[in-house]
Amino acid sequence: MVALQVFGSYVRKYWLIALAVVGVVVGLVLFRKSNVDLGKLVEGINDDHQKDLESIKKKDQTVADAKKQIAADEQKQLDELAKKYADLQKDLDAEQRAKADEIMKNTNADPDELARQLAALTGSTKLSN
């Protein structure tokens, strides 16, 4: 606050110098002769900006396409694995059914022996006592 009071008193005392400095700055800004065309400069900046935006869109599209391709490949692999699993499950079920039928023929209606052999076949502990 004191600095502003000192600055204000300085400007009041030496107002002619402050006015001259402001006049020189305004004169340089208004009457300068330059080869720079602000319209062309702004147009060039806008063109560069549009090129950057197009580049970003292309990169985003490339990333999106890659993600879609990865998702499609992943789904294809999952479908193949599901089909292989279903086929193996069918084979295993048919194989276990055949073994279970063979066990039933071999046990001659003995329920304890049947339960023990079926438990051994399926890996279950619930069937055997």
Secondary structure, DSSP 8 states (H G I E B T S, - for coil): -HHHHHHHHHHHHTHHHHHHHHHHHHHHHHH---S--HHHHHHHHHHHHHHHHHHHHHHHHHHHHHHHHHHHHHHHHHHHHHHHHHHHHHHHHHHHHHHHHHHHHHHTT-HHHHHHHHHHHHT-SSS--
